[in-house]
């Protein structure tokens, strides 16, 4: 036979552009696919050949017996295909996403939120993997991704946050920048700390917020956190 698909009147089926349609066989890993594979391993001449096109099956008992084995192989094939998906972050689903986050980020660092779907959770995991650390922007982005709200960050040595450069009585205080002057919000030259105000938003677990700030900020820097529900 030529492998073309035919209707009950043996007329070749055609696509919308007039080209003939060909039989591509059973789906890989299906029961019928494994039946054909097993049947092909049998010695030729022992049983009737498989039917072609519109021919009737001449060995129905053999096919029924082979299907009992093929169903097991097909189930194993499906399990193998499903397991293969769990090897890549973009295709893994369900509990495997939770296991990935637990294994990569540690306990309670990036847990799945209540009623969070796989696709949404996967996006958060990928964003966290790509997030930069040790900078103000890194802390902001990490907290914003976790809570879906914009945190307020205050650095005592950042003029954009504290706006204190000196006083009329002592304009040269702290080198003219206000560093280390009593009564000024500007703080001191040592740095090493910052303040952050966070609205819990989608994440009501304060410890998770503390953890993401600690992991994202630079080592040795203290973050003073205020969380509002």
Secondary structure, DSSP 8 states (H G I E B T S, - for coil): ---B-B-TT--B-B-TTS-B-B---S-TTSHHHHHHHHHHHS-TTSS-----TT---S-HHHHHHHHHHHHHHHHHHHHHHHHHHTTSTTT--THHHHHHHHHHH-TTTS---TT--HHHHHHHHHHHHH---SSHHHHHHHHHHHHSS--EEE-TT-HHHH-----STTTTGGGGTTTT-TT-TT--TT--EEEEEEE-TT---HHHHHHHHHHHS-TT-EEEEEEE-
